[in-house]
C-alpha cells in the first residue's frame, strides 16, 4: 500500500494511495491501474465516477468548502476536485482510477501525490509526459457577478482561464491556456502541486460546522491576518506545533515537520486547479471557453458547469 511518503519511482502496473479526507476525516483510497484503453475511466465504490459530457440525470453536485458529488443511491463523494484536476490532463492515457470510501484522500491539499502515482505507472523520467486535454465545443457566453468578484465566459478555440485572487491586500494573477507553449510546464509544475488554503476565521467556522476533520499541518496552507490569531490557534490546538511564515503581508502556518514554499501566485494557481477539477466532472474534459475569474470558488464553478450541461442538453435535442 502506497502513502504520500513512500511512493517510489519504480515502474508498476498498479499503485494505491490512501489517507484521510480533508473534510470527513474518513479514510479514502484511490487505486491507479494502467489498462489497454484509449481513455482514462474512473469508478467510485464500483460505480461510474466521471460522467459523459452532457449527462445530467445521474448525478448532482454541490459546494461546501469543496465539491461534493451526489449519486441517486444516496451516496456522496467528497472533495474529488484535486484528483480530477490532475486527471483531466491525462484523459487519454489509458488509466483505470478506482475510488473507495466517502472522500478522496486529502494528502497535502494539492494534486502532487496523484501525479506521483501516475508517474509511477508510466515512468516520466527526465522527460515531460504527454499531457492531452479533451476539449468539447461550447459557445456559452455568460457573466456571474457576486459581492467581491465575478466569473465570465466567452467562446474560444481551446480552453483558457485567467484567475485573479484579490483579497485582503493580496493581488495574484495567473493565466493558463491549454494551447500555450508553456501549458504542460504550467500544468505539471505549477497548477497540480499548488496547495489548498484557508484563512483562520474560515477555518474556525468550518470546524464548528463539522468540516475539516482530516486536516493536518501538511494538508494545505492556513493563513493568519495577525500573530494574535496564531496565539488563539495554538491555545485551541496545542498538539499542532509550528511557526509563522510571512507571506504577502500576512502569515502562513508551517508545521514542525513541513516546509512551505508557496509561489508568488500560489492561491490563483490552486483556484485554477479547483476549476479544472470541477469542470472535469463532465467527462474528464474541458469546454472550449475563455474564462476570466476574480475571487470565484466552487459554488461559481458549479453554476458554470450546470449551464454548460444545460447548453449541451439543449443542443443535442
N, C-alpha and C positions, 0 to 999 in steps of 0.2 A: 504494500500500500504506500502510495507516494504522498508526501506532505510538501508544503512550500519549502521546507528546509532541506529535503533530501532528494529533490528531483535532479537526476544526473543527466549527463549529455549522451549517455549510451543509447543507441537507437533501439526502439522497441516497437511491437505491433499494438500494444495496448498500455495506456497509462491511466491510473486513477488518482484523483486528488480529492481530499475531503477535509472538512473543518466546519466550525460553527458559522451559521448565517449571521449577518450583521444585526438584523432586527429581531428575529425569533430566538436566536441563540441555539436553535436545534441543529443537530449535525446534518450536513448535506454532503453528497458525494457526486462527483462528475467523472465519468469514465470516457476516455477518448480512444477510439479504435480506428485504425486505418482500414478502409474497405475498398473493394473493387467497384467503384461507382463514380459517376461524373460529378455528383454534387454531395455536399455535406447535409446530413439529416440529423435531427435531434428528437429525443424522446424524454418524457417526464413521467417517472413511475410506470413506464411501459407504454404510454400513450404519446401521440404526436405532440411536439412541443412548439415548433415553429410552424406557422400556418401558411397555406398558399396565398400568394398575393391576391388581394381582393376578398378573401374569406372573412366573413363577419358573423356567421351563425353559430360557430362552435366555441367561441371564447369571448371574454371581455377583459378589460384591463383597467386598473385604477392606480392612483399615486398616493402614497403616504410616506413621504421622505424616501421614496424608492418606488419601483414599478412592481405591481402585483398582477399576475395573470390568473383570471378566474375561469374555471372549467365547468361544464354542465353537471358533472358528478359531484359538485360542491368542493372539489379540491382546489387549492390555490397555490401558486408558486411565487415565492417572494424573491425580489432583487435579482432577476436574471440579466439586468442591463449590462453589467461589465463583461459577462461571458458572451452575450450576444454581440456586444460592440467589438469584441475580439474576433468572433467567428465570422462576422459579415465580410471581412476581407479574405476569408478562406472558404467561401461558399462553394467553390468548385474544386476543392482539394480532395474530396472523397473521404470524409470522416463520418463515423457514427458517434454521436455525442449523447450519452445516456445520463440523465439526472435522476438521482434518488433522494428522497427527503422532501421537507417542506420549503427549503430555501437553498439557493446556490451558496456554496461556501464563500464567506466574505474575504478571506485571505488578507491581503494588505490594502484592500479598498481600491484596487485597480484591476486591470486585466493581465498584469505581468505574469502571474503564475499560470494562467490559462495558456498564454503564449508559450511559456516554457514547456508545457505539456505537448503542444503541437510541435515544437522544436524537437522534443524527444522522439516523436513519431517519424518526422521527415528529415531530421538532421540538417538544419540550415547551414551549420558550419560557419565558414568565414564569409559565405555569400549570402545575400539577402534572398529570402524566399519569394516565390511568385505570389504577389498579392493581387487578387482579382475581385472586383466589386461587381455584383449583379445590379444593373440599373434598369428599372422599368419606367415606362413612359408616364408622365404626369404633366398636366397643364394647369395645375392648381395655382391660382393667384389669390393669396389670402393675407390678411393682416390681423393679428391678435394683439390687442393692447391691454396692459394691466398697469397697476399703480406705479411701478418703478422700471418698466421696460416694455418689450414687445417681441414678437416673432413674426417675420414677414417672409412670404414665399413668392417666387415667380418662376415660370418655365425656364429650363436650362438644358443644354446639350448633355451634360453629365450630372454630377452631384457636387454641390459646393455649399459650405457653411462658414459664415463669418460669425464668430461669437465674441460678444463684448461683456466682460464682467466689470461692472462699475458700481461698486457698493462700498460704503464706509471708507471713503478716501482712496480705494484701490481702483485702478483703471488698467485692466488687462484686455488684450485683443489678439485673436488668432484666426487665421483663415486656413481652412482645409478644403482642397479641391482634388477630387479623385483623378483628374487628368493632368495635374501639375507635375513638373519634373521632380518635385520633392515629396510627392504624395506617399510613396512607400516608406521613406525615411520618417516623414512626419507621423505616419500611422503607427509604425512599429516602435519608434524610439521616443516619441513624444506623447501621442494620444493614449495608446494602450497602457503604458506604465504610469499615467497620471493618476494621482490618488484622490479619493473622495475627501470631502472636507465639510466641516460644520462649525458654526460658532458656538461658544459656550452656552449662551442663552437658549439657542435652539436645541442643543444637546440636553440641557436640563428639561426642557419642555417635552422632548421625545421620550426621555427616560420616565417621566411622570405618566406618559401615555402607554407605557409598557413596551416601548420600542428600544432599539439599540442594546438588546440583551447580550449579544455576542461580541460587543466591541472590546478590543484590547488596545494597548498603546501602539500596536503595529497595524491597526485596522484602517488608518487614514490619517487625516490631519484635523486636530482640534484647535480652534482659533480663539484667542482671547483678545478683547479690546484693551484690557488693562491688567497689570500684575495682580491687582486686588481680586479679580475674578479667579486667577490661578490659585490664590490662597484659599478661596472658598472651595474650589475644586479639590484641592489637596485635603482639606478637612473632611469633605464628604467621601473621598476615595483614597484613604490612607495607604492602600496596597498598590496604588498606581503611582510609582515613583518616577520622577523625571525632572527635566528643566524646561525653561522657556527659551525659544529661539526667535530673535527678531525677524519679522518678515513684512516688508512694505508698510511700515508704520504700526503694525500690530504684532502679535506674538503667537507662535505655534508651540504646542506641547510636544516635546521629544522624550519618548520613553527611555528608560535606563538602558534597554538592550536594542534600541533602534537608532537610526541616523537619518534625519530628514535632509533631503537635498532638492527642495522644490525649485522648479524653473521660475522664471520671472512671469510666466503666464500659465502657471500650473492650474489655477481654478478654471480658466477659459478652456484649457485642454480637456479637463475632466468633464466639463459640461458638454463638450463635443462627443466624448466617449459615451456619456449618458444618452445623448440624442441619437447617435448611431445605434446603440443597443435598443432603444425604444422603437425606432423605425424598423429595425431588423426583425421584430416580431413578425413582420409581414414578409415571409419567405426568405429570410436572411438576405434581404435585398434593400436597395435604396431608390427613392424616386428621383426622376430627372428634374430636380429643382435646385434653385439657388435660394438658400436660406440665410437670412440675416436676423440674428437674435441678440437681445440685450437682457441679461438677468433672468432669462427664462429657465424653466426646470421641467421635471417630469410631467406635471399637470398640463403644461402648454404643449409638450411633445405629444401627449396623448390626444389633445384636441386636434393637432395636426394629423396624427395617424388616423383618427376616426374620419376626418374629412377626406383623406386620401382613399381610405377604404370605400367610403360612400361614392367618391368620384369614380372609382373603378367599377363598383357595382352598377352605377347608373350607365356607365359606358358600355358594359357588357350586355345590357338588356336591349 
